[in-house]
Amino acid sequence: MGWIAEQVLYGLARTFYRTEVAHSGTMKAATTSTDAFRSFRSGEARRVLDAIARYGIEVKGRDVLDLGCNDGVLTSQYQALGPRSLIGVDIDAAAIERAKRTFTDSGVDFRLSGVDRLPLEDASVDSILCFDVFEHVSQPARILAECRRVLRPGGRMLIGTWGWKHPFAPHLWATMPVPWAHIVFGERTMLRTCRRVYQASWYRPTLFDLDAKGQRRTDRYQHEAISTDYLNKFLIRDFEREFAACGMTHEMHLVPFGSKLARWSGALLKVPFLREYLAGFLWAVLTKPAVAPPHA
């Protein structure tokens, strides 16, 4: 049965390859060069900026932290909102060094972070932005506790992430453009099929498939399970549980899966079971309680 499942999934992958189902035009372009990828990431900043406005996150004149800033492409875009100070942190030392080199004059303070400890003082920022990061955090409770520590009373945090039953949660768009493949077929079948797709003559290598010499890497898709060190595999309800337990109030805002084939999914997001499969993105707004007024 495993062999049959792989044949079926391989056929589907080739059918959906580089189509609108998993790859928008900008996403397809982003896989071809570093400049195109940075342009794509800059476009992603618009999603965060829209969410900042929609959910009332205060940035202008405030001390702001970008949690999980990577190489700073999105962080640098947030300067347009006029923060008093802007700090970008990440656990990837190489990414932080790239950010410092690329955005030398941006005014952003890029810092290397520990896994369990943010490099900031207690109650030192007003707002935290965190986009496409929390699905990778292996210990969300620890990081949320750190975020609560560095936020000032009344400070707010905006998190953009998605649950494990998202159609493309495994982050394998290039080789696996079949929605919900990891749910319907399982991880082992999906990753074995990804390996076959990657080795196929019709597969066009992406920016991330090439080594320093421009040759196709041979170490890709060698595993048959996705490590929870890379993706925590949290469901929406798991994130909701962590947010409820972190000592901050929270609001959840689900965005329907955005493919042209699934625009109807928005009406079904109120159904707890179905929302896990049909939510294309999750925005969460967390607020640290203000200091209680002194007793009279």
C-alpha positions as CSV (number, residue, x, y, z in Angstrom):
1,M,0.0,0.0,0.0
2,G,2.9,2.3,0.7
3,W,4.2,2.0,-2.8
4,I,0.8,2.7,-4.3
5,A,0.3,5.8,-2.1
6,E,3.7,7.1,-3.3
7,Q,2.7,6.6,-6.9
8,V,-0.6,8.4,-6.4
9,L,1.1,11.3,-4.6
10,Y,3.9,11.6,-7.1
11,G,1.3,11.9,-9.9
12,L,-0.5,14.6,-8.0
13,A,2.7,16.4,-7.2
14,R,3.6,16.5,-10.9
15,T,0.0,17.7,-11.8
16,F,0.1,20.5,-9.3
17,Y,3.8,21.5,-9.8
18,R,4.3,25.2,-10.0
19,T,0.6,25.9,-10.2
20,E,-1.5,28.5,-8.4
21,V,-2.5,25.8,-5.9
22,A,0.7,26.2,-4.0
23,H,2.8,28.8,-5.9
24,S,1.7,32.3,-6.5
25,G,3.6,34.2,-9.2
26,T,5.7,36.1,-6.6
27,M,6.4,32.9,-4.7
28,K,7.6,31.2,-7.9
29,A,9.9,34.1,-8.6
30,A,11.2,34.1,-5.1
31,T,12.8,30.7,-5.5
32,T,15.0,31.8,-8.4
33,S,17.5,34.3,-6.9
34,T,18.5,36.0,-3.6
35,D,17.2,39.4,-4.9
36,A,13.8,37.9,-5.9
37,F,13.5,36.2,-2.5
38,R,14.3,39.4,-0.7
39,S,11.7,41.2,-2.8
40,F,9.2,38.5,-1.9
41,R,10.0,38.9,1.8
42,S,9.5,42.6,1.5
43,G,6.1,42.0,0.1
44,E,5.4,39.8,3.1
45,A,6.0,42.8,5.3
46,R,2.8,44.3,3.8
47,R,0.8,41.5,5.5
48,V,2.4,42.4,8.8
49,L,1.9,46.1,8.3
50,D,-1.8,45.5,7.4
51,A,-2.2,43.4,10.6
52,I,-0.6,46.0,12.7
53,A,-3.1,48.6,11.6
54,R,-6.1,46.1,11.7
55,Y,-5.4,45.0,15.2
56,G,-4.3,48.3,16.7
57,I,-0.7,47.4,17.5
58,E,1.1,50.6,18.6
59,V,4.4,51.1,16.8
60,K,4.8,54.9,16.1
61,G,6.9,56.4,18.9
62,R,7.2,53.1,20.7
63,D,10.0,50.7,21.5
64,V,9.4,47.7,19.3
65,L,10.9,44.2,19.1
66,D,10.9,42.0,16.0
67,L,11.1,38.5,17.4
68,G,12.7,36.0,14.9
69,C,13.9,38.7,12.5
70,N,16.1,36.4,10.5
71,D,18.2,38.5,8.0
72,G,16.2,41.7,8.7
73,V,14.3,42.1,5.5
74,L,11.0,42.5,7.2
75,T,12.4,44.3,10.2
76,S,13.8,47.1,8.1
77,Q,10.3,47.7,6.6
78,Y,8.8,48.4,10.0
79,Q,10.9,51.5,10.3
80,A,8.4,53.2,8.0
81,L,5.9,53.2,10.9
82,G,8.2,55.5,13.0
83,P,9.1,53.5,16.1
84,R,11.2,55.2,18.8
85,S,13.5,52.2,18.7
86,L,13.5,48.9,16.8
87,I,15.3,45.8,17.9
88,G,15.5,42.6,15.8
89,V,16.5,39.3,17.5
90,D,17.1,35.8,16.2
91,I,18.9,32.6,17.3
92,D,20.6,32.3,13.9
93,A,24.0,33.9,14.2
94,A,24.6,33.9,10.4
95,A,21.3,35.6,9.7
96,I,22.0,38.3,12.3
97,E,25.4,39.0,10.7
98,R,23.7,39.3,7.3
99,A,21.2,41.7,8.7
100,K,23.9,43.8,10.2
101,R,25.8,44.0,6.9
102,T,22.8,44.5,4.7
103,F,20.9,47.1,6.9
104,T,23.8,49.0,8.4
105,D,22.1,52.4,8.1
106,S,18.6,51.2,8.9
107,G,18.6,52.2,12.5
108,V,17.6,48.7,13.6
109,D,19.5,47.2,16.5
110,F,20.1,43.5,15.5
111,R,20.9,41.1,18.4
112,L,21.7,37.4,18.6
113,S,19.3,35.7,21.0
114,G,19.5,32.6,23.1
115,V,17.0,29.9,22.7
116,D,15.3,30.5,26.1
117,R,16.4,34.0,26.9
118,L,15.8,37.2,25.0
119,P,18.7,39.7,25.1
120,L,16.6,42.5,26.6
121,E,15.9,44.0,30.0
122,D,12.7,43.5,31.9
123,A,9.8,45.7,30.7
124,S,11.9,47.3,28.0
125,V,9.6,47.3,24.9
126,D,6.1,48.4,24.2
127,S,5.3,46.1,21.3
128,I,6.5,42.8,19.9
129,L,6.0,41.6,16.2
130,C,6.5,38.0,15.4
131,F,5.7,36.7,11.8
132,D,6.2,33.2,10.5
133,V,8.2,32.2,13.6
134,F,6.0,30.4,16.2
135,E,5.4,27.3,14.1
136,H,9.1,26.7,14.5
137,V,9.3,27.4,18.2
138,S,9.9,24.1,20.1
139,Q,9.0,25.5,23.5
140,P,6.3,28.2,23.0
141,A,5.6,28.5,26.7
142,R,9.2,29.5,27.5
143,I,9.3,32.1,24.7
144,L,5.9,33.5,25.7
145,A,7.2,33.9,29.2
146,E,10.2,35.8,27.9
147,C,7.9,38.0,25.8
148,R,5.8,38.8,28.8
149,R,9.0,39.6,30.8
150,V,10.3,42.2,28.3
151,L,7.0,43.8,27.5
152,R,6.0,46.8,29.5
153,P,2.6,46.7,31.4
154,G,-0.1,47.1,28.8
155,G,2.3,46.1,26.0
156,R,1.0,44.0,23.1
157,M,2.4,41.3,20.9
158,L,1.3,40.4,17.4
159,I,2.0,36.8,16.3
160,G,1.4,35.5,12.8
161,T,1.7,31.7,12.4
162,W,-0.3,28.6,11.3
163,G,-1.4,25.2,12.5
164,W,0.0,21.8,11.5
165,K,-3.1,20.9,9.5
166,H,-2.7,23.9,7.3
167,P,-2.6,22.7,3.6
168,F,1.1,23.4,3.3
169,A,2.3,23.3,6.9
170,P,5.5,21.2,6.2
171,H,7.0,24.2,4.3
172,L,7.7,22.0,1.2
173,W,6.0,24.0,-1.5
174,A,8.7,23.4,-4.2
175,T,8.6,19.6,-4.1
176,M,5.2,19.0,-2.6
177,P,2.5,21.3,-4.0
178,V,-0.3,18.9,-3.0
179,P,-2.5,20.4,-0.2
180,W,-2.8,18.4,3.0
181,A,-0.4,15.7,1.6
182,H,1.1,15.3,5.1
183,I,-2.4,14.6,6.6
184,V,-3.8,12.4,3.8
185,F,-0.7,10.4,3.0
186,G,1.4,10.8,6.1
187,E,4.9,12.2,6.6
188,R,6.9,9.2,5.5
189,T,5.1,8.9,2.1
190,M,5.2,12.6,1.6
191,L,8.9,13.0,2.2
192,R,9.8,9.9,0.1
193,T,7.8,11.4,-2.7
194,C,9.5,14.8,-2.2
195,R,12.8,13.0,-2.7
196,R,11.6,11.5,-5.9
197,V,10.3,14.8,-7.2
198,Y,13.6,16.5,-6.3
199,Q,15.5,13.9,-8.3
200,A,13.2,14.0,-11.3
201,S,14.4,15.5,-14.6
202,W,11.4,17.8,-14.8
203,Y,12.0,19.4,-11.4
204,R,13.6,22.9,-11.6
205,P,16.0,23.4,-8.6
206,T,15.2,26.5,-6.4
207,L,17.6,28.9,-4.8
208,F,17.6,26.7,-1.7
209,D,18.5,23.6,-3.6
210,L,21.9,24.8,-4.8
211,D,25.2,24.7,-3.0
212,A,27.9,27.4,-3.0
213,K,29.1,26.2,-6.4
214,G,25.6,26.4,-7.9
215,Q,25.2,22.6,-8.0
216,R,22.1,20.7,-6.9
217,R,22.6,19.6,-3.3
218,T,22.6,15.9,-2.5
219,D,21.6,16.2,1.2
220,R,18.0,17.3,0.5
221,Y,15.0,15.2,1.5
222,Q,17.0,12.4,3.1
223,H,14.8,12.1,6.2
224,E,11.4,10.4,6.4
225,A,10.0,12.5,9.3
226,I,10.0,16.2,9.9
227,S,11.9,17.1,13.1
228,T,10.0,19.0,15.8
229,D,13.2,21.0,16.2
230,Y,12.3,22.6,12.8
231,L,8.5,22.6,13.0
232,N,6.7,22.1,16.3
233,K,3.6,20.6,14.6
234,F,1.2,22.6,16.9
235,L,-2.4,22.7,16.0
236,I,-4.4,25.9,16.3
237,R,-5.9,24.6,19.5
238,D,-2.4,24.0,20.9
239,F,-1.4,27.6,20.2
240,E,-4.6,28.7,21.8
241,R,-3.9,26.7,24.9
242,E,-0.4,28.2,25.2
243,F,-1.7,31.7,24.7
244,A,-4.4,31.2,27.4
245,A,-1.8,30.0,29.9
246,C,1.0,32.6,29.4
247,G,-0.4,35.3,31.7
248,M,-1.5,37.6,29.0
249,T,-4.9,38.1,27.5
250,H,-5.3,37.0,23.9
251,E,-7.4,37.4,20.8
252,M,-7.4,34.9,17.9
253,H,-8.0,35.9,14.3
254,L,-8.2,33.1,11.6
255,V,-7.6,33.9,7.9
256,P,-9.1,31.4,5.4
257,F,-6.8,29.4,3.1
258,G,-6.2,31.7,0.2
259,S,-6.1,29.5,-2.8
260,K,-8.5,30.3,-5.6
261,L,-9.8,26.8,-5.1
262,A,-10.8,27.4,-1.5
263,R,-12.2,30.9,-1.1
264,W,-15.3,29.3,0.3
265,S,-13.5,28.1,3.4
266,G,-13.9,31.3,5.4
267,A,-17.5,30.5,6.4
268,L,-16.4,27.2,7.9
269,L,-13.7,28.7,10.2
270,K,-16.1,28.9,13.1
271,V,-16.3,25.0,13.2
272,P,-13.6,23.9,15.6
273,F,-12.7,20.7,13.7
274,L,-12.7,22.2,10.3
275,R,-10.8,25.4,11.2
276,E,-7.7,23.2,11.7
277,Y,-7.8,22.3,8.0
278,L,-9.1,25.4,6.4
279,A,-7.3,28.2,8.2
280,G,-4.6,29.6,6.0
281,F,-3.1,31.7,8.7
282,L,-3.5,32.7,12.3
283,W,-3.0,36.1,13.8
284,A,-2.9,36.3,17.6
285,V,-2.8,39.5,19.7
286,L,-1.5,39.1,23.2
287,T,-1.7,41.9,25.8
288,K,0.3,42.1,29.0
289,P,-1.9,43.2,31.9
290,A,-1.4,46.8,33.0
291,V,-0.2,47.5,36.5
292,A,-3.0,47.4,39.0
293,P,-3.8,50.8,40.5
294,P,-2.7,51.2,44.1
295,H,-5.3,50.6,46.8
296,A,-6.8,53.8,48.3
